Amino acid sequence: MPDLNAAPKTAADGAEPWTRREIFQQAITLRATQALLVDEQGAIDAFIAPLLAEPDLRIVLAGAGTSAFIGECLAATLAQATGRRVDAVPTTDMVSAPDLYLEAQTPTLLVSFGRSGNSPESIAAIDLADARVADVHHLIITCNADGALAKRRGDDAYVVVLPEATHDRGFAMTSSFSAMTYAALAIFSGIAAFGDRNERIAQAVEAVLADTETAMAALATRGFERVVYLGSGPFQGLAREAALKLLELTDGGLVTMHDSTLGFRHGPKTIVNDRTLVVAFLSNDPLTRAYDLDLIAELRADKVAGAVLAVSAQDIEGETLRVHGLETAADSDLLFPYIVPAQLFALHASLDRGLTPDTPNQAGTVSRVVKGVRIHSTGA
């Protein structure tokens, strides 16, 4: 297990950023999250099972920013696991246009993700669902026991408060993202069945943490001006999260972009020049992987990009970050080790620019918990 106190990468003042600690604790927090879910399994199953028995149930995965991207990563996987309709709807969309996203007569389970649990949109989304949906229940997954979401109680709600360590102190969400993603995946796929999977995932995360920081730190010094993250299926949401991490931690100093593997050719590929890094998250699914490999081969044959990096659980030629131990795993399991190099690259890109990763925004115009949001009454 990585030693969190060994050879820390420091900011200008010599202090180890909380962001780095929180990246490096993810194997630990993933195991702790599984242990917490096992302890609460009886109560969770008692709440979820009757809802899943409803054939018309709609599950809505909601959050803001990184918490919204959890839904993008998981929606299709959870729909397959539950046999129910699962939609990823950011609270930022739901609050601004509730008539488009809330269905009054459809039985709904609103799954709310929140690191702090205090984002105005997260609270407003629950209130809107209560007011507009006749049959609505709430599963709340949060990292902050003292947040507004954690205080939601009632027969129509179940609150999962994750281990305190997941309540990231750094500006950018890292271990909070992986822990909340894991919690939802396990809850809807079967908590007990995730025991062995959890350990394999945690070991893969440990290996990536131990093996890749030096490479990501070196990559961050290569002077890229644009970085593109690509992925199919659950990795399209992960690509969006990776792009946001880099944008946040470099205070907008790098142009970032995300897209699906096949969608990238349809115009967005014009972003590629000799100062562009392209990172592709490769699927384990044979069909999906074939499309991923085609695009990587094309980008490398073009000889335009500054670098093309594949993140893969299986062997591939060329510049590759190899994730060991999950060669036959479901793509949903790969979300956790795959995000680590993107987090580390963002951390070191921040440090390379002389920024403080825990508070990278020098102008103070963005904050760890969003401010400045006015919740308007409907019809306003």
C-alpha positions as CSV (number, residue, x, y, z in Angstrom):
1,M,0.0,0.0,0.0
2,P,1.4,3.4,-0.9
3,D,2.9,5.4,2.0
4,L,1.1,8.7,2.1
5,N,4.0,10.3,3.8
6,A,6.7,9.1,1.4
7,A,8.4,11.5,-1.0
8,P,5.5,13.9,-1.2
9,K,5.3,16.2,-4.2
10,T,5.2,19.6,-2.7
11,A,3.7,23.0,-3.5
12,A,5.8,26.2,-3.6
13,D,5.6,26.6,0.2
14,G,6.9,23.0,0.8
15,A,3.6,21.6,2.0
16,E,2.1,18.4,0.6
17,P,-1.2,19.3,-0.9
18,W,-4.4,17.7,0.5
19,T,-5.2,17.0,-3.2
20,R,-2.3,14.6,-3.4
21,R,-3.1,12.9,-0.2
22,E,-6.7,12.4,-1.3
23,I,-5.6,11.0,-4.6
24,F,-3.3,8.5,-2.8
25,Q,-5.9,7.4,-0.3
26,Q,-8.3,6.0,-2.8
27,A,-7.5,2.3,-2.4
28,I,-8.1,2.8,1.3
29,T,-11.3,4.7,0.9
30,L,-12.7,2.3,-1.6
31,R,-12.2,-0.6,0.8
32,A,-13.7,1.5,3.6
33,T,-16.7,2.3,1.5
34,Q,-17.3,-1.4,0.8
35,A,-17.1,-2.1,4.5
36,L,-19.6,0.6,5.3
37,L,-22.0,-0.7,2.7
38,V,-21.7,-4.2,4.0
39,D,-22.6,-2.9,7.5
40,E,-25.6,-1.1,6.2
41,Q,-26.6,-3.7,3.6
42,G,-29.8,-4.9,5.4
43,A,-31.2,-1.4,5.7
44,I,-30.1,-0.4,2.2
45,D,-31.7,-3.5,0.6
46,A,-34.9,-3.0,2.6
47,F,-35.2,0.5,1.2
48,I,-34.1,-0.3,-2.4
49,A,-35.7,-3.7,-3.1
50,P,-39.4,-2.6,-3.0
51,L,-38.6,0.3,-5.3
52,L,-36.8,-1.9,-7.8
53,A,-39.8,-4.3,-7.8
54,E,-41.8,-1.5,-9.5
55,P,-41.5,-2.2,-13.2
56,D,-42.1,1.4,-14.2
57,L,-39.5,2.8,-11.8
58,R,-37.3,5.6,-13.1
59,I,-33.9,6.0,-11.4
60,V,-32.4,9.5,-11.8
61,L,-28.7,10.0,-11.0
62,A,-28.2,13.6,-10.0
63,G,-25.5,15.9,-8.9
64,A,-23.6,19.1,-9.9
65,G,-20.2,19.2,-11.6
66,T,-18.1,16.1,-10.8
67,S,-21.1,14.7,-8.9
68,A,-23.1,14.9,-12.1
69,F,-20.4,13.0,-14.0
70,I,-20.9,10.0,-11.7
71,G,-24.3,9.6,-13.3
72,E,-22.8,9.8,-16.8
73,C,-20.3,7.1,-15.9
74,L,-22.9,4.8,-14.4
75,A,-26.3,5.3,-16.0
76,A,-26.1,2.7,-18.7
77,T,-24.4,0.1,-16.5
78,L,-27.0,0.5,-13.7
79,A,-29.8,0.3,-16.2
80,Q,-28.4,-3.1,-17.4
81,A,-27.9,-4.2,-13.8
82,T,-31.4,-3.3,-12.6
83,G,-33.5,-3.7,-15.7
84,R,-34.9,-0.3,-15.0
85,R,-34.8,3.0,-16.7
86,V,-31.8,5.0,-15.4
87,D,-31.2,8.6,-16.5
88,A,-28.3,10.9,-15.6
89,V,-29.7,14.4,-15.0
90,P,-27.4,17.1,-13.5
91,T,-29.1,19.1,-10.8
92,T,-28.0,22.2,-12.6
93,D,-30.3,21.1,-15.5
94,M,-33.1,19.9,-13.3
95,V,-33.3,23.1,-11.3
96,S,-33.2,25.4,-14.3
97,A,-35.8,23.4,-16.4
98,P,-37.7,21.0,-14.1
99,D,-40.6,20.6,-16.6
100,L,-38.1,19.0,-19.0
101,Y,-36.6,16.5,-16.6
102,L,-39.2,15.6,-13.9
103,E,-42.1,13.3,-14.8
104,A,-45.0,13.8,-12.5
105,Q,-46.6,10.4,-12.9
106,T,-43.5,8.3,-13.2
107,P,-42.4,6.5,-10.0
108,T,-39.0,7.9,-9.4
109,L,-35.9,7.2,-7.2
110,L,-33.8,10.3,-7.2
111,V,-30.2,9.4,-6.4
112,S,-28.4,12.5,-5.2
113,F,-24.6,12.7,-5.0
114,G,-22.8,15.4,-3.1
115,R,-19.4,15.7,-1.6
116,S,-20.4,18.5,0.8
117,G,-24.1,18.0,0.4
118,N,-24.5,21.8,0.6
119,S,-24.7,22.8,-3.1
120,P,-27.8,24.9,-3.6
121,E,-28.9,23.0,-6.7
122,S,-28.7,19.6,-4.9
123,I,-31.1,20.8,-2.2
124,A,-33.4,22.5,-4.7
125,A,-33.5,19.4,-6.9
126,I,-34.9,17.3,-4.0
127,D,-37.5,20.0,-3.2
128,L,-38.6,20.2,-6.8
129,A,-38.9,16.4,-7.1
130,D,-41.0,16.3,-3.9
131,A,-43.3,19.0,-5.2
132,R,-43.6,17.8,-8.8
133,V,-43.4,14.0,-8.7
134,A,-46.3,12.1,-7.2
135,D,-44.3,9.0,-6.2
136,V,-40.7,9.9,-5.4
137,H,-38.1,8.4,-3.1
138,H,-34.5,9.6,-2.4
139,L,-31.2,7.8,-2.1
140,I,-28.6,10.2,-0.9
141,I,-24.9,9.4,-1.2
142,T,-22.7,12.1,0.4
143,C,-19.3,12.5,2.0
144,N,-20.3,15.0,4.6
145,A,-22.2,14.0,7.7
146,D,-22.9,17.6,8.6
147,G,-24.2,18.6,5.1
148,A,-27.8,19.5,4.3
149,L,-28.2,16.3,2.2
150,A,-27.1,14.1,5.1
151,K,-29.8,15.7,7.3
152,R,-32.6,14.6,5.0
153,R,-34.7,12.0,6.8
154,G,-38.0,10.3,6.4
155,D,-39.6,7.1,5.1
156,D,-39.1,8.3,1.6
157,A,-35.3,8.6,1.9
158,Y,-32.2,6.7,2.7
159,V,-28.9,8.5,3.4
160,V,-25.5,6.8,2.9
161,V,-22.8,8.9,4.6
162,L,-19.4,7.7,3.3
163,P,-16.3,7.6,5.4
164,E,-15.1,11.0,6.7
165,A,-11.8,10.7,4.7
166,T,-13.8,10.9,1.4
167,H,-14.9,14.5,2.3
168,D,-12.0,15.9,0.3
169,R,-10.5,19.1,1.7
170,G,-8.9,20.0,-1.7
171,F,-10.7,22.1,-4.2
172,A,-11.1,19.3,-6.8
173,M,-13.0,16.2,-6.0
174,T,-10.8,13.0,-6.1
175,S,-11.5,10.4,-3.5
176,S,-15.0,11.7,-3.1
177,F,-15.7,11.0,-6.8
178,S,-14.4,7.4,-6.7
179,A,-16.1,6.6,-3.4
180,M,-19.5,7.9,-4.4
181,T,-19.2,6.2,-7.8
182,Y,-18.3,2.9,-6.1
183,A,-21.1,3.2,-3.6
184,A,-23.8,3.6,-6.3
185,L,-22.3,0.8,-8.4
186,A,-22.3,-1.6,-5.5
187,I,-25.7,-0.7,-4.2
188,F,-27.5,-1.3,-7.5
189,S,-25.3,-4.3,-8.6
190,G,-25.4,-6.1,-5.2
191,I,-23.3,-5.1,-2.3
192,A,-22.4,-8.7,-1.2
193,A,-21.2,-9.6,-4.7
194,F,-18.8,-6.7,-4.7
195,G,-16.6,-8.1,-1.9
196,D,-14.0,-9.8,-4.2
197,R,-14.5,-7.1,-6.9
198,N,-13.7,-4.4,-4.4
199,E,-10.4,-6.0,-3.5
200,R,-9.3,-6.4,-7.1
201,I,-10.3,-2.8,-7.8
202,A,-8.4,-1.5,-4.8
203,Q,-5.3,-3.5,-5.7
204,A,-5.4,-2.1,-9.2
205,V,-5.7,1.4,-7.9
206,E,-2.8,0.8,-5.5
207,A,-0.6,-0.4,-8.4
208,V,-1.4,2.6,-10.6
209,L,-0.7,5.0,-7.7
210,A,2.6,3.3,-7.1
211,D,3.7,3.0,-10.7
212,T,2.5,6.2,-12.5
213,E,3.1,9.3,-10.5
214,T,6.7,9.8,-11.9
215,A,5.4,9.3,-15.4
216,M,2.5,11.7,-15.0
217,A,4.8,14.3,-13.4
218,A,7.2,14.1,-16.4
219,L,4.2,14.3,-18.8
220,A,3.1,17.5,-17.1
221,T,6.4,19.2,-18.0
222,R,6.2,18.5,-21.7
223,G,4.5,21.8,-22.5
224,F,1.2,20.6,-23.8
225,E,-1.3,23.4,-24.4
226,R,-4.4,21.2,-25.2
227,V,-5.4,17.9,-23.6
228,V,-8.2,15.7,-24.9
229,Y,-9.7,12.8,-23.0
230,L,-11.6,10.1,-25.0
231,G,-13.7,7.1,-24.0
232,S,-16.7,5.0,-24.9
233,G,-19.5,3.8,-22.7
234,P,-18.8,4.6,-19.0
235,F,-15.5,6.1,-20.0
236,Q,-17.2,9.0,-21.8
237,G,-18.3,10.3,-18.4
238,L,-14.9,9.6,-17.1
239,A,-13.3,11.5,-19.9
240,R,-15.4,14.5,-18.9
241,E,-14.4,14.2,-15.3
242,A,-10.7,13.9,-16.3
243,A,-11.0,17.0,-18.5
244,L,-12.6,19.0,-15.6
245,K,-9.9,17.9,-13.1
246,L,-7.2,19.3,-15.4
247,L,-9.1,22.5,-16.1
248,E,-9.7,23.1,-12.4
249,L,-6.3,22.3,-11.1
250,T,-4.5,24.4,-13.7
251,D,-6.9,27.3,-13.2
252,G,-7.9,27.1,-16.8
253,G,-4.3,27.2,-17.9
254,L,-4.8,24.2,-20.2
255,V,-7.4,23.9,-22.9
256,T,-9.2,20.6,-22.1
257,M,-11.8,18.6,-24.0
258,H,-13.6,15.3,-23.8
259,D,-15.5,13.2,-26.3
260,S,-16.5,9.7,-27.2
261,T,-14.1,7.6,-29.2
262,L,-16.3,7.5,-32.3
263,G,-17.7,11.0,-31.9
264,F,-14.2,12.6,-31.9
265,R,-13.8,12.3,-35.7
266,H,-17.0,14.3,-36.3
267,G,-15.4,17.7,-36.0
268,P,-13.7,17.8,-32.5
269,K,-10.6,16.2,-33.9
270,T,-9.7,19.6,-35.4
271,I,-8.4,20.5,-31.9
272,V,-5.3,18.2,-32.4
273,N,-2.0,19.9,-33.1
274,D,1.6,19.3,-32.1
275,R,0.9,20.8,-28.6
276,T,-2.0,18.4,-28.0
277,L,-2.0,15.4,-25.6
278,V,-4.7,12.8,-26.4
279,V,-5.5,10.3,-23.7
280,A,-7.8,7.4,-24.5
281,F,-9.5,5.2,-21.9
282,L,-9.7,1.7,-23.6
283,S,-12.6,-0.6,-23.0
284,N,-12.3,-4.3,-22.1
285,D,-15.4,-5.1,-24.3
286,P,-14.0,-6.6,-27.5
287,L,-16.3,-4.7,-29.8
288,T,-15.9,-1.3,-28.1
289,R,-12.2,-1.9,-27.8
290,A,-11.9,-2.5,-31.5
291,Y,-13.2,1.0,-32.2
292,D,-10.9,2.5,-29.5
293,L,-7.9,0.8,-31.1
294,D,-8.9,2.1,-34.5
295,L,-8.9,5.7,-33.4
296,I,-5.6,5.4,-31.5
297,A,-3.9,3.9,-34.6
298,E,-5.4,6.7,-36.7
299,L,-4.2,9.4,-34.4
300,R,-0.7,7.9,-34.2
301,A,-0.6,7.5,-38.0
302,D,-1.6,11.1,-38.5
303,K,1.6,12.2,-36.7
304,V,-0.1,15.5,-35.7
305,A,-0.7,15.1,-31.9
306,G,2.1,15.9,-29.5
307,A,1.4,12.5,-27.8
308,V,-1.3,9.8,-27.8
309,L,-1.5,7.9,-24.5
310,A,-3.7,4.8,-24.1
311,V,-4.9,3.8,-20.7
312,S,-5.6,0.1,-20.9
313,A,-6.2,-3.0,-18.8
314,Q,-4.9,-5.1,-21.7
315,D,-1.7,-5.0,-23.7
316,I,-1.4,-2.5,-26.5
317,E,1.6,-1.3,-28.5
318,G,2.8,2.3,-28.3
319,E,2.7,4.8,-25.4
320,T,0.5,3.1,-22.8
321,L,-0.4,3.3,-19.2
322,R,-1.1,-0.3,-18.3
323,V,-3.5,-1.2,-15.5
324,H,-2.8,-4.7,-14.2
325,G,-5.1,-7.2,-12.6
326,L,-8.3,-6.2,-14.3
327,E,-7.8,-7.7,-17.8
328,T,-11.2,-9.3,-17.9
329,A,-13.0,-6.9,-15.6
330,A,-16.2,-5.0,-16.5
331,D,-15.6,-1.5,-17.8
332,S,-17.4,-0.2,-14.7
333,D,-14.6,-1.6,-12.5
334,L,-12.0,0.1,-14.6
335,L,-13.4,3.5,-13.8
336,F,-11.5,3.6,-10.5
337,P,-7.9,2.8,-11.6
338,Y,-8.4,4.7,-14.9
339,I,-9.2,8.1,-13.2
340,V,-6.0,8.0,-11.1
341,P,-3.5,8.9,-13.8
342,A,-5.7,11.8,-14.9
343,Q,-5.8,13.0,-11.4
344,L,-2.1,12.7,-11.0
345,F,-1.5,14.5,-14.3
346,A,-3.8,17.4,-13.2
347,L,-2.0,17.6,-9.9
348,H,1.4,17.8,-11.4
349,A,0.3,20.2,-14.2
350,S,-0.9,22.5,-11.4
351,L,2.4,22.2,-9.5
352,D,4.3,22.8,-12.8
353,R,2.6,26.1,-13.2
354,G,3.4,27.2,-9.7
355,L,-0.2,26.9,-8.5
356,T,-1.5,25.6,-5.2
357,P,-3.6,22.5,-6.1
358,D,-5.8,22.8,-3.0
359,T,-6.8,26.3,-4.0
360,P,-5.8,26.7,-7.7
361,N,-8.2,29.5,-8.6
362,Q,-6.1,32.6,-8.1
363,A,-8.9,35.1,-8.8
364,G,-11.1,33.5,-6.2
365,T,-14.1,33.4,-8.6
366,V,-14.8,29.7,-8.0
367,S,-14.9,27.9,-4.7
368,R,-14.9,24.4,-3.3
369,V,-18.7,24.6,-2.5
370,V,-20.3,26.7,-5.2
371,K,-21.5,30.2,-4.3
372,G,-23.7,32.8,-5.9
373,V,-26.5,30.5,-7.0
374,R,-30.0,32.0,-6.5
375,I,-32.8,29.4,-6.6
376,H,-35.8,31.0,-8.3
377,S,-39.4,30.0,-7.8
378,T,-41.0,28.2,-10.8
379,G,-42.4,30.7,-13.2
380,A,-40.0,33.4,-12.1
